[in-house]
Amino acid sequence: MRRIIGLSVLLLAAWSAQAEVQGEEVTYQAGDTTLKGYLAYDDAITGQRPGILVVHEWWGHNEYARKRARLLAAMGYAALAVDMYGDGKQADHPKDAGQFAGEVSSNMEAATTRFEAAMALLKQHAAANPAQISAIGYCFGGGIVLEMARRGVDLDLVASFHGSLGTDAPATPGSVKAEVLVFNGAADPFVKPEQITAFQSEMESAGVNYRFASYPGAKHSFTNPDATAVGQRFDMPLAYDLEADHLSWLAFQQALEEMYSK
């Protein structure tokens, strides 16, 4: 019980630290598609700092993605919560969320164009160091950042939190420039054991610097405090897991510090 209380206090303090962060609504283009994102940074920090792209869950560009961007900004990064669907649209029902996510995932060329448009916007911001860019994603977004790494997008580090692992275009030797982190819920029924085995084999065959962490008992969407209620509402295997959330975020934070202290 003490361990859980301690984790609660740490996470509450981290979320509260966002109060000093500045947030900007941003609009950008990818071809004919207008995208609406949110850029967060601490204006008390002078000069450029590493930039982090945050890719939303299948629900779309919502407040959760923005909270993670603000949390990263409070840690000293410039963070852009991106819009992969266009016009900042969001879904209130799994049927719509699945449709939106499917449309993007089925056209990875267009998805890459949208991702790179967000990346270009972040690089142009005064707070971001254009030579130091990483990306994280949640659920749908976790799958997207892994796909961007496979496609050789110039990122330092990508981290997938309870994201999909499968792909139609596996990484090949030398194609992945980024260090890859995967944080998985061991009780997530959407990620099958055979998919984990295939992913690990893919990464090893391609010579990727990767780490895979699986948290016992953690279900899908384990980092999102709203997941349990949403899972109950739609009878889906979603649940927040405080310990898995904390441990995965700590591991990601340490990886960022290692990356950018070199």
Secondary structure by P-SEA (a helix, b strand, c coil): caaaaaaaaaaaaaaaacccbbbbbbbbbcccbbbbbbbbbccccccccbbbbbbbccccccaaaaaaaaaaaaaccccccccccccccccccaaaaaaaaaaaaacaaaaaaaaaaaaaaaaacccccccbbbbccccaaaaaaaaaaaacccccbbbbccccccccccccccccccbbbbbbccccccccaaaaaaaaaaaaaacccbbbbbbccccccccccaaaaaaaaacccbbbbaaaaaaaaaaaaaaaaaaaac
